[in-house]
Amino acid sequence: MSAIGDTDRRHLWHPFTQMADWDKADPLVITHGKGCELYDEHGNAYLDGSSSIWVNLHGHRKGAIDRAIKRQLGQVAHTTFLGLTNPPAALLAERLVRLAPPGLSRVFYSDNGSTAVEIALKMAFQYWRQRRVDPRPQKRRFMHFNHAYHGDTVGAVSVGGIDLFHATFRDLLFPSERVEFPYCYRCPFGKSYPACASACLEPVERALAEKGPEIAAFVVEPLVQGASGILTMPDGFLKSVRELCSRHDVLMIADEVATGFGRTGTLFACEQEGVAPDVMCLSKGITGGYLPLAATLATDEIYQAFLGRYEEFRTFFHGHSYTGNPLGCAAALANLDVFENEDVLARVQPRIRHLWRSLNDELGDHPHVGEIRGRGLMVGIELVADRDRRTPYPLEAQVGNRIGRKIRERGILIRPIGGVVVLMPPLAMTRPQLTRLVRGTRWAIDQVLAGA
């Protein structure tokens, strides 16, 4: 074991990791990266099949972003956002508003997806209490989908729906309304798509009709629920949810932390169904995978409810030490420049098509692949012990973890979720690299599940 690996095992505590298992292994120490590959301390190259946990877009050491950060370092690395502003933060807000769905006109910065969601919840709660016309302080609860994941802070966990992650903290959480998500492969209503005629929308409509007067906002991951195993919405479902929220006077919070910045094939997932939320949360890809930054965008109507005389205390009393960090905002501006100058969204389309062809060719008829699902470059491969019966592997079998470890032998890094192999390549990954990623995944699945 290397000196760094030994130091890590003696002092570090890793996220979402059973450290008793970690301490038995020889840690993989990544020292540098270039393009879509990362390199360990021995010089071995690994294809970054998870985009360094869903954040990297254009590859590592992207020249345009590197140079932007260096230029900003020549000015100032950080200043407070309380009582001051800075050029990168102001210019980035202008760009985000121009690119966002219609109506989102105000930007509040933080530093990760959880805080972006936490801010959205507090904004929605305070908005209903402070509206000049028809304030509704009784609207104090939130609605969310089963299997949802919106982050790990207490508010974000309160609107989460993954019991494996969240059950331990139940006594800390505020109550919220949970409705079934349209998990078509394992339909909670026992129906099949598309013959179901979107039966999954009925419980959403009932819940909003019954609880709407007390619901401040419905928190939604547009098109794809990421951490629950890349669960996808049927076509038109998101648009219908938006219409139901409007009908029942409930704000819609779109959590685009994972789906934003090209992951689903468009800059924001909401675009694909013409949906304009009341609040939108961004992070992960916002800086191209360089620095922690998040943004919560809101409509002017919401913003206006916070304006008033100083002594009215209508202020949004929320903030972070690194809010509006100039380095992060400079990186984000450079990231948006790359999208524009290199026509990223158009160039990624043939890569998306190639990825899905490769997945269907290599894994479409695999006896232990129940479903391949996703949008754009977000892929979930659900593994099953019995394909006909859709029998999942027990958690204790750790099939995902074992596949994630095995595929490293082929020089590929991925991060499965339970029994779902998740592929989330950077938008810059080439077609040959995508082929290698898929074939390596097939090989690792075969190796781990041989004879199963």
N, C-alpha and C positions, 0 to 999 in steps of 0.2 A: 504494500500500500504506500502511496506517495505521502509526502509530508503534509500537503494540503488536505488530502483525504483523511489523514489521521487527525488533523486539527479540526476538520469539519465534524468528525464523529465525536470528538471530545467536547465540542462547544455549541454546535448548532442544533436547531430544532426546525425541521422542514414542514411546510404546509401540506395538509392532506396526505400525510405520510405516517405509517406505523413505524415509529423509530426503533422498536425492538427488531423489526425486519431490516431496517436501514443499517443498524449497527452490525449486522451479520455479513453485509455485502461490502464490496470494494467500491467506493463512490466513483462515479464517472466525473472527472474534473474537466470542464470545458474552459479553454484558455482564450480562444479567439474564433472569429468567424469571417466568412467571405461569401457573398452571394447567398445562396440557399443552403450552404453547408456550415457546420460548426466543427471545431477541431478540439481534440482533447490534448492533455499535457504530453502525450506520446506522439502527437502529430497525426493521429487517426482522424479521418473525415467522416462526418455523419450528416446525412440529408435531414434537414429540419422539417420533419413531417407534421409538426404541430405548431409551426410558426412561433416557436418559443412561447408556448401557451397562448396562441391566438392573437398575438400582437404584431408580429413582423409582417410587413406587406411587400416590400421591394427588395428584400434580401438584406444581409448584414453588410455594414460598411458601405452604405449607399452614398456615393460621393456628394450628391446635392444636399443631403441632410447633414452629413458630416461637416460640410463647409458652412452651412447655416449656423450650426451650433458653435463652431469655432469663431465665426464672425460675432455672434452674440457674446461669447466669452470675452472678446476684446472690448465689449461695452460694459456689461454688468451681468452677473449670474442670477442674482435675485434681489428684489426689493419688495417691501410689503405692498399689498393691494388695498390696505386700509388707509384711505385718505390720499392715495397716490394711484397713478396708472403708469403704463409703459407701452411703447409702440407695438411690440409683438402681440401683446394681449388684446389691444384695441383693434389691430388689423386682422387678427385671427377671428375675433367675434364678428367683424364685418363679413369676412369670407364665409363663416359658418352659417350666418343668417341668409346669405345669398344662395347657398347650396341646399339649405334645409327645406323640408316641406313647407308650403305656404302658411303664413300666420305666425311662425316661430320667429320672434324678433328680439328677444333678450337672452343673453348668455351669462350663466353663473359658473365660474370655474371651481374645480376641486382637483383631486389627484388620482382617483381610481374609480372603477365602476360602482363599487359599493357606496362611496360617498356621493356619486352622481345621483344614485337612486334615493339615498337618504335625503338629499336636498329636495328632490322632486316630491317626496312624501310630505316633508315639512312645508314646502310651498303650497301644495294642494290643501293641506289641513288649514293653514293660516289664511289662504285665499277665501275660503268659504265663510270664515268668521269676519273678514274685513271688507267684503264687497260693499260698496257704497249703496248700491241698489239691491234690495232683497238678500241681505246676508243670511246664511243658513248654517249657524254653528252646530246644528244637529248632524251635519254631514262630516263625520269624524272617523268613519271606518274606511277600509280599503278592500278591494276585491282583487283576486289573482287566480291563476290557474294552478291546478294540481301539477306536480312535477316541475314547477317553476323554480328557477334560481336567479336571484337578483343581487346577490352579494352576501357578505358575511358580517356586516355591522348589524346591530340589533333591529333597527327598522327594516333593513333589507331582508333579514332573515324572517321577520314577521310576515312578510308577503312572499315567502318562499314556500315551496311545496315538495321538497325532497326530504322525507323523514330521516333518511340515513344521515344527512348532514345536520338537520335542524332539530330533531326530536329532543336531543340532550338539553337544548336551551329553551324549551317550551315555557318554563316558568318565568323567563325573562321577557317574553314577547307580548306585544299587544294583540288583541284578538282581531282577526280579519276573516273575510268571506272567501272560501275556496270553491272554485267550480272546476268540473272535469275538463281536461284538455283533450282535443281530438287525436288521441294516440291510435291512429288507424290500424296499425299492425296488431295491437291488443285492445281493440275497441271496448271501452267500458260499458257500451250499450249492446254489445253482441251483434253489431251490424257490420256490413261490408261496404267499403267505398267503391264506386260512387252511388251504388243503389240505395245507400242510407239516406240520401237527400239531405245531408248535413244535419242529421239528428242531434249531433253534438252542439248545435247552436241553440237548441230548445232550452237546456238547463241554464245557459247564459242569459237568455231572454227572461226566463222565469225569475232567476236570481236578481236581475236588475229591476224587473217590474216590482218585485216584493221588497227589495232592500234599497232601491235607488234613492229614496229620500234621505237615507243615512250614509250613503256611500260617497266619499269625497272623490275617489279616483279608482279606475281599473288599471292595474299595472300589467303590461303585456310585453312579451318578447316577440317582435314581429316576425312572422313566417316560421322561425326556427327557435325551439327551446334548446339551448346549447348543452348545458351541464347535465340535463336529464337524459342525454344520449342522442342529441341531434333529432329531436322529435319535430315533425313538420306539420304545418297547418294545411288543410285542404284548400284548393284554389277558391278564392272569394271569401274565406272565413274571416280573415283580418278586416276586410272592408265591412263585412256584416257586423262585426264587433264594434267597429267605429260608429256605424249608424245606430246601433243599440245604445251606445254610450251617449250620443247626442240626443236621442229620443228621450232618454231617462235623466238627462241633465247630470251626467257623471263625467268628470274629466278622464281623458285617456292619456296615460303615461306610457310612452313607447320606450322600452329599454333596448336601445340599439348598441349597447356596449359590445356585444359579440358580433352582431349582424352588420354593424355599420362599416363604412369605408371599403366597400367592394366585395365583402365576403360572400354575399348572395348573388353577385353579378351586377348589381346596381350600387350606387354610392351608399344609399340607405335602403333597407328592406322595405320600408313603408311605401317607397316609390312604386313598387311593382303592382300595388293595388290602389294607387292614387289616394293613399291615406295621409291625412295631416293630423297628427296628434296635438293635444294641448300642451304637452310637455314631452321632451325627448332627451334621453340620457346617452351620452357618448363617452367612450374611453378606449381602451385597448389599442386599436389601430390608429388613433387620432394623431400620434406622433410617428407613425410608421414603425413602431416597436422600439423607440429610442429612449423615451423618458416618461415618467409618470405624469399623466395629465388627464383630466376629465372635464366635461362640460355638460351642464343641464340647461337646455333651451326651453323657453316659455313664451307664451303669447303675450301681446301687449295688454290684453284684458286682465290676465293674471298679474302682470307687473303693476298695472295701475292701482290695484287693490292695496299695494304696499306703500303708496305715496300719501303724504300728509304732513302736518306740522310735527316738529321734533317731539313735542310733549305728548303727542298722540301715541307714540311708540308703535307705529304701524311698520317700522323697519323690519326687515328680515334679519333677525339676529342669528346669523350663521356665518362661519368662515373657517379658513384653514391657514396655517402659517405660510404654506407655499401656493396659496390661491394666486392665479395669474402669473405663475413663474415665467420669467422672460425666456429662459432656456427652453422649457417645454413648449411654449407658444411659438418660438422660432423654429423648433423642429416640426411642429404641426403645420406651420405655414409652408415650410419646405416640402413636407409630405403632400400637401394640396397642390403645390407647384408641380411635383412629379406626376400626380394624377393628370394634371392639365397638359403639361409639356410633352409627356410620353404617351398620352392617349391610353392610359392604363385600362380603363373600363372597356374600351373597344378591343384592345389587344388581349385581354384576359378571356374573351368569349371563346375563341378556338381552344384554349387550354381547358376551359370548363367542359366543353364538348368532348375533348380527348380524354379527360379524366373519367367521365361517366361511361364512355365507350369501353375504356380499359377495365373499369370496375365490373361492368356487365359481362365482358368477355372472360375475365379471370375468376370472378366470384359469383356470377349470376346463378349458377346451378350448383354451387358448393353445398354439400349435404349438411354443413353446420352453419350456414349463413341463412338466417331467417328473413332478413330484410336489409336492403341497401337503400338508405334514404338521405335526404339533405337538399340543399340549394347551393348553386354556385360551387365554391370551393369549401363548403362545409359538408362533411360526409360522416355518417354513422353507419357502421356495419354491425347489426345485431346478431350475435352468435347464439345458437340454440343447440341443445343436446339432441333434440329430435325435431327435424324440420317439419314433418307432417303435423305433429302435435304442438309445434311452437313451444316446446319445453325449454325454459331457460336453464342455464347452468347455475348451480347454487353459488352464492357469493363466496363461500369458503373454498371453492375450486380455484378462485383467482385467475380465471382464464385470461382476462384482459391484462392483468399485471404480468402474467407469464409470457403472453405474446409481446408485450411492450419490452420485456427484457430480451426475449429471443431475437427480435428483429434487429437489435443492436449488432448482432453478429453479421448482418448484411450492411452495416454502416448506415442505419436509419434510426431516427428518434421519433417516437410517437407517444401519445399519452391516452391510453384507453380509459373509459369510464365504466367500471363494473364489467358487464358482459358485452359492452359495445366498444368496438374498435373505432376510434375517432381519427379521421384524417383531416387536417386543416393546413394545407400547404400555403406558403406565401403566394401572393398573386403573381410574383415574378418567376415562379418555378416553371422551368421549361417542359416541353412535352416529353423528351427523353427522361427527364428527372421524374415526372409524374408517372411514367410507365414503370420506372424503377421502384417508385414508392408503392404502387399497386402490386407489382409482382413480388416485392419483398414482403408485403402484407400477406399475400396468398401463401408464400413459403412459410412464414412464421405461424400462420393459422394451422397449416398442415402439420408442421413440426410439433406444435403444442397439443393439437387435438388428434394426432395420429392414433387410430384404433378406438377413438371415442365413439 
